[in-house]
Amino acid sequence: MAIASDSRSEETGGEAGPAVFFRAQHAAFGSTLGVHKGAADLLDRLWMQAFSSYEHNVAEQTRDLPPLACRKGCGTCCRIQVVATAPEVLMVARYVRAMAEGFRKVGIDLPARLAAASAASPETAGTMALGRECPFLVEGICVIYPVRPLACRGHVSFNEEACVAALEGEADEVPVSESHRTVRALVQGALQSALRDAGHPWALYDLVGALRIALARPDAEAAFAAGTDVFQAAMIDHVSREEMARTFDRLKA
């Protein structure tokens, strides 16, 4: 789990800062999972807590950084494999179900676009060469923007031309904001760690694959609440669960 070299706030700055921040986030998620266990709005609470914490802390971390090149209508990076936690997947699935009919009226069939999306290959996962445009990108606009996962929120660039060059295979690196990536990693990791301690599915999943499962399983939210992992087939194993668990335990210690 990378630690940004351009930290700005006391919450995540300094050698011990990231671990302190992780422990605070883990405790907050753990409290939510404990107090609201079995509640109908547990997913809503976890989702809002994760995103609001990310937005607040990334704003603190990036106050002195250059302006981002990211803008509405630019979907250059939307070919990278997106990974998400179970609560994020379930909230996107809920959004797709709720909005599907409205989007159909304007010619956008979200379930059909998702069904037609190709799978990520191990060779290209996590790169601009994925070759799969996000099924939720329509004319450069993200149609699930309000509920986009932390992975999307934390991947931002300072140079649009470099992003385009990377997409076209002419550049290997894109000048992304390490502060955004680090805050995203710490918040997402703390959520995973708290889910693990509470007995809920806590892995990371390929968003497209997991969404297909969620939309085909009306009981997906109930299964999550009961501790059953219905998204195993979409699990990402770039980092083993054992290694992630060791990292979480070390950060909590």
Secondary structure, 3 states (H helix, E strand, C coil): CCCCCCCCCCCCCCCCHHHHHHHHHHHHHHHHHHHCCCCCCHHHHHHHHHHHHHHHHHHHHCCCCCCCCCCCCCCCCCCCCCEECHHHHHHHHHHHHHHHHHHHCCCCCHHHHHHHCCCCCCCCCCCCCCCCCCCCEECCEECCHHHCCHHHHCCCECCHHHHHHHHCCCCCCCCECHHHHHHHHHHHHHHHHHHHHHCCCCCCEEHHHHHHHHHHCCCHHHHHHCCCCCCHHHECCCCCHHHHHHHHHHHHC
